[in-house]
Amino acid sequence: MDELSLLQDADERARRYVAGADARRVFPEDSAIDALERFSERLPDTGRPDAETLALLDDVGSPATVASNGPNYYGFVVGATLPAAAAADRLVLAWDQTASSFANSPAAATLEKVAAGWVLEALDLPRESAVGFGTSATACTLICLTAARRTLLKRHGWDFDGEGLVGAPPIRVVVSEAVHITVKKTLRVLGFGTNNLIVAPVDEFGRVDPKRLPALDGSTILCLQAGEVNTGEFDPFAEIIPAARKAGAWVHVDGAFGLWARASKKLKPMTEGVELADSWTTDGHKWLNTPYDAAMAICRDADALAASMNSDAVYATSSSDSQKNLTLEFSRRARGVSVWAALRSLGRNGIEQLVERHCAQAQRIADGLKAAGFNVLNRVVLNQVVARADTEQSTTAIREAAQRSGTIWFGPTVWRGQSAFRFSVSSWRTTDAHIDRAIALMTRSWSELTPQNAASPEVAPS
Ligand SMILES: *Cc1c(COP(=O)(O)O)cnc(C)c1O
């Protein structure tokens, strides 16, 4: 098969896959998972025909995917893919650019620069900030914290690039008690040591308590969060950040999904003061509904990020705002183009509507679960709902039954010592009708698995 026919075949298969998004089983059947055995071939000595490789991928791979690009997936905080972003990424694949600098790809460099400006505008963060398009919030947090440490050490007269950490003045790190695991991971990878992290206690909602905030100084990195992963809560930035920066600390905010609340006039007040931080991380592939992998490392001091991530070589020098000087990668795909396309297709109002709709839908789920007798454990301030049945056993049983049904998927969690489950509404495809179907399923499941509760569903178990 020639190249263009093969690509056409791939496009048709991709279209068929997307067309089935609504009806697809959300988690694959056991038989589809068993069939993955067919991929366990020996590396062939002689290459196989392209069309056969593509057919195998689709015939065996597609049925064993998780329909997280559909409307019925409430797991983790996984968005679907907006049509414009998915389509743009298809074209970007055909371009196959090394989106490192203008010299590598004028188109990619220009589009990512525009996307960077739009991201700052949509999130209302300082317009002078540098924006690096990295693979994930994890990688982008690593980038920001690297720049943070280097900058604090520089203020102490220490040459981190030359001397590294041997003999360097100590840098302390304060993290929220509810810090995301990936922030801890980056700190571990960077050599801070998880035992050395200073923990800022949180209140009942999972927000850092300003009254119990550990002391901060010019040798401290403070990690806050916009959108706690269970509850969607925001740390009280306005109370904390001005004082932290006055003390000379570097404030980093993990806003993997929650920062997008700033696109909504209604929700933005919850995030007030977050714009005063030094650096921020956010994902495109969660709430903005871009394809994987697209995330952003945002740093107020553009030079600090560019100096930290610089990879100019004699054969590859470029401006300090080249993406290869803002992220870990030297060769990289033009992932910022999908962000550009998503933002352009939604517009300011579209992002606001998406975010507000998801929050309203989360509230609808919470109300529906409460009416069915479930305990909703969080106040629903964003797109996250944490709930449980009366016991750990029934909570698990109901979640597993829902997952087995193949009609929805949501994951387990633990909130304040109680095992629970978590719904995250993050897909542009999810309509109120999908939400109502999910509630109906949960209500049925509750009465089937805990018949003693079915008689008086309005009485919430204590
Ligand atoms: C998902 C998430 C992360 C990690 O993001 P990745 O893009 O998966 O690396 C970090 N923090 C929060 C709050 C998250 O929800």
The ligand as an SDF file (V2000), in Angstrom:
LIG
                    3D

 15 15  0  0  0  0  0  0  0  0999 V2000
   -2.6530   15.3320   36.9200 C   0  0  0  0  0  0  0  0  0  0  0  0
   -2.0410   16.2210   37.9220 C   0  0  0  0  0  0  0  0  0  0  0  0
   -0.6580   16.4040   37.9730 C   0  0  0  0  0  0  0  0  0  0  0  0
    0.2600   15.6830   37.0320 C   0  0  0  0  0  0  0  0  0  0  0  0
   -0.0030   16.0270   35.7030 O   0  0  0  0  0  0  0  0  0  0  0  0
    0.5880   15.1620   34.4970 P   0  0  0  0  0  0  0  0  0  0  0  0
    0.3340   15.9870   33.2940 O   0  0  0  0  0  0  0  0  0  0  0  0
   -0.1860   13.8900   34.5130 O   0  0  0  0  0  0  0  0  0  0  0  0
    2.0320   14.9430   34.7800 O   0  0  0  0  0  0  0  0  0  0  0  0
   -0.1590   17.2740   38.9010 C   0  0  0  0  0  0  0  0  0  0  0  0
   -0.9700   17.9300   39.7660 N   0  0  0  0  0  0  0  0  0  0  0  0
   -2.3070   17.7810   39.7530 C   0  0  0  0  0  0  0  0  0  0  0  0
   -3.1380   18.5530   40.7300 C   0  0  0  0  0  0  0  0  0  0  0  0
   -2.8900   16.9190   38.8370 C   0  0  0  0  0  0  0  0  0  0  0  0
   -4.2220   16.7640   38.8140 O   0  0  0  0  0  0  0  0  0  0  0  0
  1  2  1  0
  2  3  1  0
  2 14  2  0
  3  4  1  0
  3 10  2  0
  4  5  1  0
  5  6  1  0
  6  7  2  0
  6  8  1  0
  6  9  1  0
 10 11  1  0
 11 12  2  0
 12 13  1  0
 12 14  1  0
 14 15  1  0
M  END
$$$$
